[in-house]
Amino acid sequence: MLERYTSEELNTITQIILSKIPKDFNAEEAEEYEKDYMSALKDFKKEFSEKKNLWDTFLDILAGGVHQSPSEHVMMERWIEGEKRDL
């Protein structure tokens, strides 16, 4: 990143990242989120490395080529887990 961006761009990126961190986020939650995110990223990479069958190709066409990002995957998994606890 240091070679690709200027110091001004890096400052802007840092400010954007800092503005997105919730105020009530603690270190334990950060570690749990990192673990969940890395798991989702691994699944994401695996999905794109596998050869698609006809059905997967059809579903991709219906979805318009849009794929869930790792962060969206983590958010959805946490939402589902929260729903399960409420039952």
C-alpha positions as CSV (number, residue, x, y, z in Angstrom):
1,M,0.0,0.0,0.0
2,L,2.8,2.4,0.8
3,E,4.2,2.1,-2.8
4,R,0.8,2.4,-4.4
5,Y,-0.7,5.4,-2.5
6,T,0.6,8.8,-1.6
7,S,0.7,9.9,2.1
8,E,-2.4,12.0,1.5
9,E,-4.3,9.1,0.1
10,L,-3.2,6.9,3.0
11,N,-4.4,9.5,5.5
12,T,-7.8,9.6,3.7
13,I,-8.0,5.8,3.8
14,T,-7.1,5.7,7.5
15,Q,-9.8,8.3,8.3
16,I,-12.4,6.4,6.4
17,I,-11.5,3.2,8.3
18,L,-11.5,4.9,11.6
19,S,-14.9,6.5,10.9
20,K,-16.4,3.1,10.3
21,I,-15.3,1.5,13.6
22,P,-18.1,1.5,16.1
23,K,-17.5,3.4,19.3
24,D,-18.6,0.5,21.5
25,F,-16.4,-2.2,19.7
26,N,-14.0,-3.9,22.1
27,A,-10.9,-6.1,21.4
28,E,-12.7,-9.4,21.9
29,E,-15.4,-8.5,19.4
30,A,-12.7,-7.4,17.0
31,E,-10.9,-10.7,17.3
32,E,-14.2,-12.6,16.8
33,Y,-15.1,-10.5,13.8
34,E,-11.6,-11.1,12.3
35,K,-12.0,-14.9,12.7
36,D,-15.5,-14.8,11.1
37,Y,-14.3,-12.6,8.3
38,M,-11.3,-14.8,7.5
39,S,-13.5,-17.9,7.5
40,A,-15.9,-16.1,5.1
41,L,-13.0,-15.0,2.9
42,K,-11.7,-18.6,2.7
43,D,-15.2,-19.7,1.6
44,F,-15.3,-16.9,-0.9
45,K,-12.0,-17.9,-2.5
46,K,-13.1,-21.6,-2.5
47,E,-16.3,-20.7,-4.3
48,F,-14.5,-18.9,-7.1
49,S,-11.8,-21.6,-7.5
50,E,-14.4,-24.4,-8.1
51,K,-15.6,-25.3,-11.5
52,K,-19.3,-24.4,-11.9
53,N,-21.9,-26.8,-13.1
54,L,-24.8,-25.9,-15.3
55,W,-27.1,-25.1,-12.3
56,D,-24.5,-22.8,-10.7
57,T,-24.1,-21.0,-14.0
58,F,-27.8,-20.5,-14.3
59,L,-28.1,-19.1,-10.8
60,D,-25.2,-16.7,-11.5
61,I,-27.1,-15.5,-14.5
62,L,-30.2,-14.9,-12.5
63,A,-28.2,-13.1,-9.8
64,G,-26.8,-10.8,-12.5
65,G,-23.2,-11.8,-11.6
66,V,-23.5,-10.3,-8.1
67,H,-21.8,-12.2,-5.3
68,Q,-22.0,-11.7,-1.6
69,S,-18.8,-10.2,-0.2
70,P,-17.1,-11.7,2.8
71,S,-18.3,-8.9,5.1
72,E,-21.9,-9.4,3.9
73,H,-21.5,-13.1,4.5
74,V,-20.3,-12.4,8.1
75,M,-23.2,-10.0,8.7
76,M,-25.8,-12.5,7.3
77,E,-24.3,-15.3,9.4
78,R,-24.5,-13.2,12.6
79,W,-28.1,-12.2,11.8
80,I,-29.1,-15.8,11.3
81,E,-27.4,-16.8,14.5
82,G,-29.3,-14.0,16.3
83,E,-32.5,-15.3,14.9
84,K,-31.8,-18.8,16.1
85,R,-31.1,-17.6,19.6
86,D,-34.5,-15.8,19.7
87,L,-36.4,-19.0,18.9
